């Protein structure tokens, strides 16, 4: 794959990390609880606990809804949360001002919080 620029690399990396983590969480949620299997990990920081996996799936669904409403805010979340970039790096990758990233990050976090705590607007 040819990278167009640094922003392209970070955007693709963040999207891939999101997909990997969400796929892993889905796989974990599909397995029956228990089963006598012992979990062995090379890096404890990469282990997704079952409850964290469910949170990650809900975040992915909410982020997909946010993407339909505001593409840039969704990109900011992907780069910050899944890509591990700070605000300055995100601004550079998206070629926007630091203040724009800060505003998008704050608005996106509020929107995602509301979606995740209110069940995504479902009538429950």
C-alpha angles and dihedrals in degrees: 000000000000117000113221091202143323093285091055091052093050093045093052092044093052092047091050092048090050091051093047093050094044093047090049091049091049091050091050092049090052093056117089115251115262111353092162092271115144117215114228120186135182091206120031090200091066096052113110111208115217093253091048089049091057089049090051092051091050090048091051092051092047091046090053089054090048090051089059090053102038120007096189094051089051090050091051090053092047093049094045100038104030099022096044094226122150123229095270093049091047091051090050093047093050094039093233133118123279089242091055091053091048091050093045091047093051094046093045093049091051092047093047092047090053092047093048097045096043095045099254095292093298117149099244 
